[in-house]
Amino acid sequence: MTTSTYHQFCPVAMAAEILGSRWTIVLLRELCTGSTRFNDLRRGVPRMSPALLSKRLKELEEQGVVVRRLAQKRPKIYDYTLTTAGEELKPVIMAIGIWGQRWVEATPSLKNTDPSLLMWDMRRNLRMMELPNRKLTIQFMIGEDQMPYKKYWIISDPKEGADLCSIDPGFDVDLYVKVDLRTITAIWMGLDTVARALDDDRLFVHGDIDIASNMQNWLGLSPFAAEEKQVVS
């Protein structure tokens, strides 16, 4: 349980004592989007240390926001799921994200790009209904011409769902995508489009023509991508 307090009876202050500590809101974002295992939560908050992640999960459990249940005995694996109180935070987290998309300047955010986190988010939001109804593999090569490209493989399987690999899974690749990190991040955030990036030679695709032509639709964009930027007056 957090030891800091505002010493106020106001419900906003009381809620802020639970939600206002560093990384808590971002961790709740991951829980709200369905991540339940410790390692999956770590992939969603890669710069959060395992020790701090454990501490924040324990704090949320003590506050009745999260419940921990044993999912596997050997080795011990736990599921962290939202309680009723935690579920009520979903529209709160969504509202914070909408506000950030609409009113916070995006340019500084594009300097804080992380390809692994981006691909994890894209895998989670992949619109499989826009892809052919069969198992397929899409390889992303993300980087700059002067730097080694990082490779990721998104596997879409109608039976198993979507998966993400950072090591070659050995499957035939249906579509190759080569792009710089800033461009693909801007597309994910709704600040750019696949068509514009293709026209400007910032994005290159090779492989299945049908999958390539429908990329804007199946690509797992941010849930806030549709929100238009507003000008602070």
Residue, then its C-alpha position, 0 to 999 in steps of 0.5 A: m500500500t502506498t505510504s503517501t497521502y494528500h490528507q484530504f477527504c476529497p474522493v479525487a484526492m483519495a483516488a489519486e493516492i492509489l492511481g497517481s504513483r509512477w507507472t500505475i496508470v500505464l500498468l492499468r492500461e495493460l490490465c484493461t487491455g487484457s494482459t494477465r500474466f506477469n511476463d505479458l505485463r512486462r512486455g507492455v511496460p518494458r522500461m518498468s523494472p520487475a521489482l517495481l512491477s511486482k510492487r505496483l501489482k501488490e499495491l493494486e491487490e491491497q487496494g482491491v483493484v486487482v486479484r491474483r489467482l494461481a493459474q499453474k502450480r509447477p512452475k507457479i504462474y499467477d493471473y492478475t485480473l481486474t476486480t469489479a472496482g478495477e473494471e470500473l477504471k476502464p472508461v477512466i483509462m480510456a478517457i485519459g488516452i482520448w484526452g492525451q491523443r487530442w490535446v498532448e503534442a505528439t512530436p515529443s512522443l515520436k522521440n520515445t519510440d520502442p519497436s518491441l512495445l510498438m509491435w506488442d501493441m500492434r499484435r494486440n490490436l490486430r484486426m484479424m477479420e480484415l486478413p484472409n481466413r487462414k494462418l499467415t505470417i507477416q514479417f516487419m523489418i523496422g529501423e534505419d538504413q544506417m542501423p541494423y533493422k529489427k525483425y518481428w513476425i506477426i502470426s495470424d491464426p483464425k484458431e489460435g489468434a495473433d502471436l508475436c515473435s522476435i525470433d524467426p518462427g520458421f513459417d513461410v512469410d506472406l508479406y514483408v514490411k520494411v519501414d522506419l520506426r518513426t513512420i510506423t509509430a506515427i501510423w499506429m498513432g493515427l498521425d500518418t497513413v499507410a498510403r502516404a508512407l508508401d507514396d513517400d517511399r518511407l514504407f515498403v511491402h512485398g508479398d501477397i498483394d491482397i494483404a498488402s493493399n488492405m494493410q491500413n485496415w488490418l494493421g493494429l492501430s492504437p485504440f485512440a488513433a481515430e481521435e483528431k488532434q486539437v489545437v490548444s488555444 
